[in-house]
């Protein structure tokens, strides 16, 4: 029956991965291809993720280069980047689109730290929800007589230990991201 806790730990691991992915979209002082992940390009009438229609490179620390696979779609890619909420002005050099990230102000960095804290808290809420559902399942199994109380208590202790470890991992991720954002 320990597989119940293993299943919960697996779900909590997915929550950590989701939080990491959310963090990758938060800007730091450096250019990162993940910043463009949320951008959708109108590709022949269908909204398509930018990484499905172009390669994204980092030629310099604050510059991204976007090269569409289909050169005729360069205008659509450039428009999608310009219309995004990144607040950047892309410039074309033939078929390559250069996106220079502006220097972050102190206020903007603080806003990004708040955003990172919100994303980390969302991850923690997901972990707590997984813990709650798993605990309810264990309690139900003990009540129905499918397992003994000692077994149920042991599983709950394992679950609490795993939850604490995952929460600490999320806190460590947040600390790392905060340092990254505040680094000038």
MODELLER restraints for C-alpha pairs under 7 A, 6 or more apart:
rsr = mdl.restraints
at = mdl.atoms
rsr.add(forms.Gaussian(group=physical.xy_distance, feature=features.Distance(at['CA:2:A'], at['CA:155:A']), mean=6.65, stdev=0.5))
rsr.add(forms.Gaussian(group=physical.xy_distance, feature=features.Distance(at['CA:5:A'], at['CA:155:A']), mean=6.84, stdev=0.5))
rsr.add(forms.Gaussian(group=physical.xy_distance, feature=features.Distance(at['CA:5:A'], at['CA:159:A']), mean=5.82, stdev=0.5))
rsr.add(forms.Gaussian(group=physical.xy_distance, feature=features.Distance(at['CA:8:A'], at['CA:130:A']), mean=6.36, stdev=0.5))
rsr.add(forms.Gaussian(group=physical.xy_distance, feature=features.Distance(at['CA:8:A'], at['CA:131:A']), mean=6.99, stdev=0.5))
rsr.add(forms.Gaussian(group=physical.xy_distance, feature=features.Distance(at['CA:8:A'], at['CA:134:A']), mean=6.68, stdev=0.5))
rsr.add(forms.Gaussian(group=physical.xy_distance, feature=features.Distance(at['CA:9:A'], at['CA:162:A']), mean=6.59, stdev=0.5))
rsr.add(forms.Gaussian(group=physical.xy_distance, feature=features.Distance(at['CA:12:A'], at['CA:127:A']), mean=5.55, stdev=0.5))
rsr.add(forms.Gaussian(group=physical.xy_distance, feature=features.Distance(at['CA:12:A'], at['CA:166:A']), mean=6.92, stdev=0.5))
rsr.add(forms.Gaussian(group=physical.xy_distance, feature=features.Distance(at['CA:15:A'], at['CA:123:A']), mean=5.84, stdev=0.5))
rsr.add(forms.Gaussian(group=physical.xy_distance, feature=features.Distance(at['CA:15:A'], at['CA:126:A']), mean=6.68, stdev=0.5))
rsr.add(forms.Gaussian(group=physical.xy_distance, feature=features.Distance(at['CA:15:A'], at['CA:127:A']), mean=6.77, stdev=0.5))
rsr.add(forms.Gaussian(group=physical.xy_distance, feature=features.Distance(at['CA:16:A'], at['CA:123:A']), mean=6.77, stdev=0.5))
rsr.add(forms.Gaussian(group=physical.xy_distance, feature=features.Distance(at['CA:16:A'], at['CA:170:A']), mean=6.64, stdev=0.5))
rsr.add(forms.Gaussian(group=physical.xy_distance, feature=features.Distance(at['CA:19:A'], at['CA:119:A']), mean=6.53, stdev=0.5))
rsr.add(forms.Gaussian(group=physical.xy_distance, feature=features.Distance(at['CA:19:A'], at['CA:120:A']), mean=6.39, stdev=0.5))
rsr.add(forms.Gaussian(group=physical.xy_distance, feature=features.Distance(at['CA:19:A'], at['CA:123:A']), mean=5.83, stdev=0.5))
rsr.add(forms.Gaussian(group=physical.xy_distance, feature=features.Distance(at['CA:22:A'], at['CA:119:A']), mean=6.78, stdev=0.5))
rsr.add(forms.Gaussian(group=physical.xy_distance, feature=features.Distance(at['CA:23:A'], at['CA:116:A']), mean=6.50, stdev=0.5))
rsr.add(forms.Gaussian(group=physical.xy_distance, feature=features.Distance(at['CA:24:A'], at['CA:34:A']), mean=5.68, stdev=0.5))
rsr.add(forms.Gaussian(group=physical.xy_distance, feature=features.Distance(at['CA:24:A'], at['CA:35:A']), mean=6.78, stdev=0.5))
rsr.add(forms.Gaussian(group=physical.xy_distance, feature=features.Distance(at['CA:25:A'], at['CA:34:A']), mean=5.64, stdev=0.5))
rsr.add(forms.Gaussian(group=physical.xy_distance, feature=features.Distance(at['CA:25:A'], at['CA:35:A']), mean=4.69, stdev=0.5))
rsr.add(forms.Gaussian(group=physical.xy_distance, feature=features.Distance(at['CA:26:A'], at['CA:35:A']), mean=6.83, stdev=0.5))
rsr.add(forms.Gaussian(group=physical.xy_distance, feature=features.Distance(at['CA:26:A'], at['CA:112:A']), mean=6.71, stdev=0.5))
rsr.add(forms.Gaussian(group=physical.xy_distance, feature=features.Distance(at['CA:27:A'], at['CA:35:A']), mean=6.70, stdev=0.5))
rsr.add(forms.Gaussian(group=physical.xy_distance, feature=features.Distance(at['CA:28:A'], at['CA:180:A']), mean=6.23, stdev=0.5))
rsr.add(forms.Gaussian(group=physical.xy_distance, feature=features.Distance(at['CA:28:A'], at['CA:181:A']), mean=4.61, stdev=0.5))
rsr.add(forms.Gaussian(group=physical.xy_distance, feature=features.Distance(at['CA:29:A'], at['CA:103:A']), mean=6.82, stdev=0.5))
rsr.add(forms.Gaussian(group=physical.xy_distance, feature=features.Distance(at['CA:29:A'], at['CA:104:A']), mean=6.48, stdev=0.5))
rsr.add(forms.Gaussian(group=physical.xy_distance, feature=features.Distance(at['CA:29:A'], at['CA:181:A']), mean=6.59, stdev=0.5))
rsr.add(forms.Gaussian(group=physical.xy_distance, feature=features.Distance(at['CA:29:A'], at['CA:184:A']), mean=6.71, stdev=0.5))
rsr.add(forms.Gaussian(group=physical.xy_distance, feature=features.Distance(at['CA:30:A'], at['CA:61:A']), mean=5.37, stdev=0.5))
rsr.add(forms.Gaussian(group=physical.xy_distance, feature=features.Distance(at['CA:30:A'], at['CA:62:A']), mean=5.20, stdev=0.5))
rsr.add(forms.Gaussian(group=physical.xy_distance, feature=features.Distance(at['CA:31:A'], at['CA:58:A']), mean=6.82, stdev=0.5))
rsr.add(forms.Gaussian(group=physical.xy_distance, feature=features.Distance(at['CA:31:A'], at['CA:61:A']), mean=5.72, stdev=0.5))
rsr.add(forms.Gaussian(group=physical.xy_distance, feature=features.Distance(at['CA:31:A'], at['CA:62:A']), mean=4.66, stdev=0.5))
rsr.add(forms.Gaussian(group=physical.xy_distance, feature=features.Distance(at['CA:31:A'], at['CA:63:A']), mean=5.76, stdev=0.5))
rsr.add(forms.Gaussian(group=physical.xy_distance, feature=features.Distance(at['CA:31:A'], at['CA:64:A']), mean=6.28, stdev=0.5))
rsr.add(forms.Gaussian(group=physical.xy_distance, feature=features.Distance(at['CA:31:A'], at['CA:101:A']), mean=6.58, stdev=0.5))
rsr.add(forms.Gaussian(group=physical.xy_distance, feature=features.Distance(at['CA:33:A'], at['CA:56:A']), mean=6.04, stdev=0.5))
rsr.add(forms.Gaussian(group=physical.xy_distance, feature=features.Distance(at['CA:33:A'], at['CA:57:A']), mean=6.78, stdev=0.5))
rsr.add(forms.Gaussian(group=physical.xy_distance, feature=features.Distance(at['CA:37:A'], at['CA:50:A']), mean=6.88, stdev=0.5))
rsr.add(forms.Gaussian(group=physical.xy_distance, feature=features.Distance(at['CA:37:A'], at['CA:51:A']), mean=6.99, stdev=0.5))
rsr.add(forms.Gaussian(group=physical.xy_distance, feature=features.Distance(at['CA:39:A'], at['CA:49:A']), mean=6.05, stdev=0.5))
rsr.add(forms.Gaussian(group=physical.xy_distance, feature=features.Distance(at['CA:39:A'], at['CA:50:A']), mean=5.84, stdev=0.5))
rsr.add(forms.Gaussian(group=physical.xy_distance, feature=features.Distance(at['CA:39:A'], at['CA:80:A']), mean=6.69, stdev=0.5))
rsr.add(forms.Gaussian(group=physical.xy_distance, feature=features.Distance(at['CA:39:A'], at['CA:81:A']), mean=6.91, stdev=0.5))
rsr.add(forms.Gaussian(group=physical.xy_distance, feature=features.Distance(at['CA:39:A'], at['CA:84:A']), mean=6.59, stdev=0.5))
rsr.add(forms.Gaussian(group=physical.xy_distance, feature=features.Distance(at['CA:40:A'], at['CA:47:A']), mean=5.59, stdev=0.5))
rsr.add(forms.Gaussian(group=physical.xy_distance, feature=features.Distance(at['CA:40:A'], at['CA:48:A']), mean=5.15, stdev=0.5))
rsr.add(forms.Gaussian(group=physical.xy_distance, feature=features.Distance(at['CA:40:A'], at['CA:49:A']), mean=4.52, stdev=0.5))
rsr.add(forms.Gaussian(group=physical.xy_distance, feature=features.Distance(at['CA:40:A'], at['CA:50:A']), mean=5.60, stdev=0.5))
rsr.add(forms.Gaussian(group=physical.xy_distance, feature=features.Distance(at['CA:40:A'], at['CA:80:A']), mean=6.57, stdev=0.5))
rsr.add(forms.Gaussian(group=physical.xy_distance, feature=features.Distance(at['CA:41:A'], at['CA:47:A']), mean=5.43, stdev=0.5))
rsr.add(forms.Gaussian(group=physical.xy_distance, feature=features.Distance(at['CA:41:A'], at['CA:48:A']), mean=5.16, stdev=0.5))
rsr.add(forms.Gaussian(group=physical.xy_distance, feature=features.Distance(at['CA:41:A'], at['CA:49:A']), mean=6.10, stdev=0.5))
rsr.add(forms.Gaussian(group=physical.xy_distance, feature=features.Distance(at['CA:41:A'], at['CA:50:A']), mean=5.75, stdev=0.5))
rsr.add(forms.Gaussian(group=physical.xy_distance, feature=features.Distance(at['CA:41:A'], at['CA:76:A']), mean=6.34, stdev=0.5))
rsr.add(forms.Gaussian(group=physical.xy_distance, feature=features.Distance(at['CA:41:A'], at['CA:77:A']), mean=5.76, stdev=0.5))
rsr.add(forms.Gaussian(group=physical.xy_distance, feature=features.Distance(at['CA:41:A'], at['CA:80:A']), mean=5.46, stdev=0.5))
rsr.add(forms.Gaussian(group=physical.xy_distance, feature=features.Distance(at['CA:42:A'], at['CA:48:A']), mean=6.36, stdev=0.5))
rsr.add(forms.Gaussian(group=physical.xy_distance, feature=features.Distance(at['CA:42:A'], at['CA:76:A']), mean=6.26, stdev=0.5))
rsr.add(forms.Gaussian(group=physical.xy_distance, feature=features.Distance(at['CA:53:A'], at['CA:68:A']), mean=5.76, stdev=0.5))
rsr.add(forms.Gaussian(group=physical.xy_distance, feature=features.Distance(at['CA:53:A'], at['CA:69:A']), mean=5.82, stdev=0.5))
rsr.add(forms.Gaussian(group=physical.xy_distance, feature=features.Distance(at['CA:54:A'], at['CA:66:A']), mean=6.23, stdev=0.5))
rsr.add(forms.Gaussian(group=physical.xy_distance, feature=features.Distance(at['CA:54:A'], at['CA:67:A']), mean=5.21, stdev=0.5))
rsr.add(forms.Gaussian(group=physical.xy_distance, feature=features.Distance(at['CA:54:A'], at['CA:68:A']), mean=3.89, stdev=0.5))
rsr.add(forms.Gaussian(group=physical.xy_distance, feature=features.Distance(at['CA:54:A'], at['CA:69:A']), mean=5.17, stdev=0.5))
rsr.add(forms.Gaussian(group=physical.xy_distance, feature=features.Distance(at['CA:55:A'], at['CA:66:A']), mean=5.71, stdev=0.5))
rsr.add(forms.Gaussian(group=physical.xy_distance, feature=features.Distance(at['CA:55:A'], at['CA:67:A']), mean=5.24, stdev=0.5))
rsr.add(forms.Gaussian(group=physical.xy_distance, feature=features.Distance(at['CA:55:A'], at['CA:68:A']), mean=6.36, stdev=0.5))
rsr.add(forms.Gaussian(group=physical.xy_distance, feature=features.Distance(at['CA:56:A'], at['CA:64:A']), mean=6.74, stdev=0.5))
rsr.add(forms.Gaussian(group=physical.xy_distance, feature=features.Distance(at['CA:56:A'], at['CA:65:A']), mean=5.68, stdev=0.5))
rsr.add(forms.Gaussian(group=physical.xy_distance, feature=features.Distance(at['CA:56:A'], at['CA:66:A']), mean=4.62, stdev=0.5))
rsr.add(forms.Gaussian(group=physical.xy_distance, feature=features.Distance(at['CA:56:A'], at['CA:67:A']), mean=6.56, stdev=0.5))
rsr.add(forms.Gaussian(group=physical.xy_distance, feature=features.Distance(at['CA:57:A'], at['CA:64:A']), mean=5.64, stdev=0.5))
rsr.add(forms.Gaussian(group=physical.xy_distance, feature=features.Distance(at['CA:57:A'], at['CA:65:A']), mean=5.04, stdev=0.5))
rsr.add(forms.Gaussian(group=physical.xy_distance, feature=features.Distance(at['CA:57:A'], at['CA:66:A']), mean=6.47, stdev=0.5))
rsr.add(forms.Gaussian(group=physical.xy_distance, feature=features.Distance(at['CA:58:A'], at['CA:64:A']), mean=4.69, stdev=0.5))
rsr.add(forms.Gaussian(group=physical.xy_distance, feature=features.Distance(at['CA:58:A'], at['CA:65:A']), mean=6.12, stdev=0.5))
rsr.add(forms.Gaussian(group=physical.xy_distance, feature=features.Distance(at['CA:59:A'], at['CA:65:A']), mean=6.82, stdev=0.5))
rsr.add(forms.Gaussian(group=physical.xy_distance, feature=features.Distance(at['CA:62:A'], at['CA:100:A']), mean=5.80, stdev=0.5))
rsr.add(forms.Gaussian(group=physical.xy_distance, feature=features.Distance(at['CA:62:A'], at['CA:101:A']), mean=5.29, stdev=0.5))
rsr.add(forms.Gaussian(group=physical.xy_distance, feature=features.Distance(at['CA:63:A'], at['CA:98:A']), mean=6.76, stdev=0.5))
rsr.add(forms.Gaussian(group=physical.xy_distance, feature=features.Distance(at['CA:63:A'], at['CA:99:A']), mean=5.56, stdev=0.5))
rsr.add(forms.Gaussian(group=physical.xy_distance, feature=features.Distance(at['CA:63:A'], at['CA:100:A']), mean=4.39, stdev=0.5))
rsr.add(forms.Gaussian(group=physical.xy_distance, feature=features.Distance(at['CA:63:A'], at['CA:101:A']), mean=6.08, stdev=0.5))
rsr.add(forms.Gaussian(group=physical.xy_distance, feature=features.Distance(at['CA:64:A'], at['CA:98:A']), mean=5.80, stdev=0.5))
rsr.add(forms.Gaussian(group=physical.xy_distance, feature=features.Distance(at['CA:64:A'], at['CA:99:A']), mean=5.05, stdev=0.5))
rsr.add(forms.Gaussian(group=physical.xy_distance, feature=features.Distance(at['CA:64:A'], at['CA:100:A']), mean=6.44, stdev=0.5))
rsr.add(forms.Gaussian(group=physical.xy_distance, feature=features.Distance(at['CA:65:A'], at['CA:96:A']), mean=6.52, stdev=0.5))
rsr.add(forms.Gaussian(group=physical.xy_distance, feature=features.Distance(at['CA:65:A'], at['CA:97:A']), mean=5.66, stdev=0.5))
rsr.add(forms.Gaussian(group=physical.xy_distance, feature=features.Distance(at['CA:65:A'], at['CA:98:A']), mean=4.63, stdev=0.5))
rsr.add(forms.Gaussian(group=physical.xy_distance, feature=features.Distance(at['CA:65:A'], at['CA:99:A']), mean=6.29, stdev=0.5))
rsr.add(forms.Gaussian(group=physical.xy_distance, feature=features.Distance(at['CA:66:A'], at['CA:96:A']), mean=5.79, stdev=0.5))
rsr.add(forms.Gaussian(group=physical.xy_distance, feature=features.Distance(at['CA:66:A'], at['CA:97:A']), mean=5.02, stdev=0.5))
rsr.add(forms.Gaussian(group=physical.xy_distance, feature=features.Distance(at['CA:66:A'], at['CA:98:A']), mean=6.38, stdev=0.5))
rsr.add(forms.Gaussian(group=physical.xy_distance, feature=features.Distance(at['CA:67:A'], at['CA:95:A']), mean=6.39, stdev=0.5))
rsr.add(forms.Gaussian(group=physical.xy_distance, feature=features.Distance(at['CA:67:A'], at['CA:96:A']), mean=4.78, stdev=0.5))
rsr.add(forms.Gaussian(group=physical.xy_distance, feature=features.Distance(at['CA:67:A'], at['CA:97:A']), mean=6.34, stdev=0.5))
rsr.add(forms.Gaussian(group=physical.xy_distance, feature=features.Distance(at['CA:68:A'], at['CA:74:A']), mean=5.92, stdev=0.5))
rsr.add(forms.Gaussian(group=physical.xy_distance, feature=features.Distance(at['CA:71:A'], at['CA:95:A']), mean=5.85, stdev=0.5))
rsr.add(forms.Gaussian(group=physical.xy_distance, feature=features.Distance(at['CA:74:A'], at['CA:95:A']), mean=6.18, stdev=0.5))
rsr.add(forms.Gaussian(group=physical.xy_distance, feature=features.Distance(at['CA:78:A'], at['CA:90:A']), mean=6.45, stdev=0.5))
rsr.add(forms.Gaussian(group=physical.xy_distance, feature=features.Distance(at['CA:78:A'], at['CA:97:A']), mean=6.76, stdev=0.5))
rsr.add(forms.Gaussian(group=physical.xy_distance, feature=features.Distance(at['CA:81:A'], at['CA:90:A']), mean=6.88, stdev=0.5))
rsr.add(forms.Gaussian(group=physical.xy_distance, feature=features.Distance(at['CA:82:A'], at['CA:88:A']), mean=6.46, stdev=0.5))
rsr.add(forms.Gaussian(group=physical.xy_distance, feature=features.Distance(at['CA:82:A'], at['CA:89:A']), mean=5.84, stdev=0.5))
rsr.add(forms.Gaussian(group=physical.xy_distance, feature=features.Distance(at['CA:82:A'], at['CA:90:A']), mean=6.33, stdev=0.5))
rsr.add(forms.Gaussian(group=physical.xy_distance, feature=features.Distance(at['CA:88:A'], at['CA:99:A']), mean=6.87, stdev=0.5))
rsr.add(forms.Gaussian(group=physical.xy_distance, feature=features.Distance(at['CA:88:A'], at['CA:101:A']), mean=6.48, stdev=0.5))
rsr.add(forms.Gaussian(group=physical.xy_distance, feature=features.Distance(at['CA:89:A'], at['CA:99:A']), mean=6.60, stdev=0.5))
rsr.add(forms.Gaussian(group=physical.xy_distance, feature=features.Distance(at['CA:90:A'], at['CA:97:A']), mean=6.31, stdev=0.5))
rsr.add(forms.Gaussian(group=physical.xy_distance, feature=features.Distance(at['CA:90:A'], at['CA:98:A']), mean=5.61, stdev=0.5))
rsr.add(forms.Gaussian(group=physical.xy_distance, feature=features.Distance(at['CA:90:A'], at['CA:99:A']), mean=4.62, stdev=0.5))
rsr.add(forms.Gaussian(group=physical.xy_distance, feature=features.Distance(at['CA:91:A'], at['CA:97:A']), mean=5.63, stdev=0.5))
rsr.add(forms.Gaussian(group=physical.xy_distance, feature=features.Distance(at['CA:91:A'], at['CA:98:A']), mean=5.30, stdev=0.5))
rsr.add(forms.Gaussian(group=physical.xy_distance, feature=features.Distance(at['CA:91:A'], at['CA:99:A']), mean=6.61, stdev=0.5))
rsr.add(forms.Gaussian(group=physical.xy_distance, feature=features.Distance(at['CA:92:A'], at['CA:98:A']), mean=6.22, stdev=0.5))
rsr.add(forms.Gaussian(group=physical.xy_distance, feature=features.Distance(at['CA:109:A'], at['CA:181:A']), mean=6.11, stdev=0.5))
rsr.add(forms.Gaussian(group=physical.xy_distance, feature=features.Distance(at['CA:109:A'], at['CA:182:A']), mean=6.12, stdev=0.5))
rsr.add(forms.Gaussian(group=physical.xy_distance, feature=features.Distance(at['CA:113:A'], at['CA:178:A']), mean=5.79, stdev=0.5))
rsr.add(forms.Gaussian(group=physical.xy_distance, feature=features.Distance(at['CA:113:A'], at['CA:181:A']), mean=6.85, stdev=0.5))
rsr.add(forms.Gaussian(group=physical.xy_distance, feature=features.Distance(at['CA:116:A'], at['CA:174:A']), mean=6.80, stdev=0.5))
rsr.add(forms.Gaussian(group=physical.xy_distance, feature=features.Distance(at['CA:117:A'], at['CA:174:A']), mean=6.80, stdev=0.5))
rsr.add(forms.Gaussian(group=physical.xy_distance, feature=features.Distance(at['CA:120:A'], at['CA:170:A']), mean=6.42, stdev=0.5))
rsr.add(forms.Gaussian(group=physical.xy_distance, feature=features.Distance(at['CA:120:A'], at['CA:174:A']), mean=6.40, stdev=0.5))
rsr.add(forms.Gaussian(group=physical.xy_distance, feature=features.Distance(at['CA:124:A'], at['CA:167:A']), mean=6.32, stdev=0.5))
rsr.add(forms.Gaussian(group=physical.xy_distance, feature=features.Distance(at['CA:131:A'], at['CA:163:A']), mean=6.95, stdev=0.5))
rsr.add(forms.Gaussian(group=physical.xy_distance, feature=features.Distance(at['CA:135:A'], at['CA:156:A']), mean=6.71, stdev=0.5))
rsr.add(forms.Gaussian(group=physical.xy_distance, feature=features.Distance(at['CA:138:A'], at['CA:152:A']), mean=6.11, stdev=0.5))
rsr.add(forms.Gaussian(group=physical.xy_distance, feature=features.Distance(at['CA:141:A'], at['CA:147:A']), mean=5.95, stdev=0.5))
rsr.add(forms.Gaussian(group=physical.xy_distance, feature=features.Distance(at['CA:142:A'], at['CA:148:A']), mean=5.83, stdev=0.5))
rsr.add(forms.Gaussian(group=physical.xy_distance, feature=features.Distance(at['CA:142:A'], at['CA:149:A']), mean=5.93, stdev=0.5))
rsr.add(forms.Gaussian(group=physical.xy_distance, feature=features.Distance(at['CA:142:A'], at['CA:152:A']), mean=6.25, stdev=0.5))
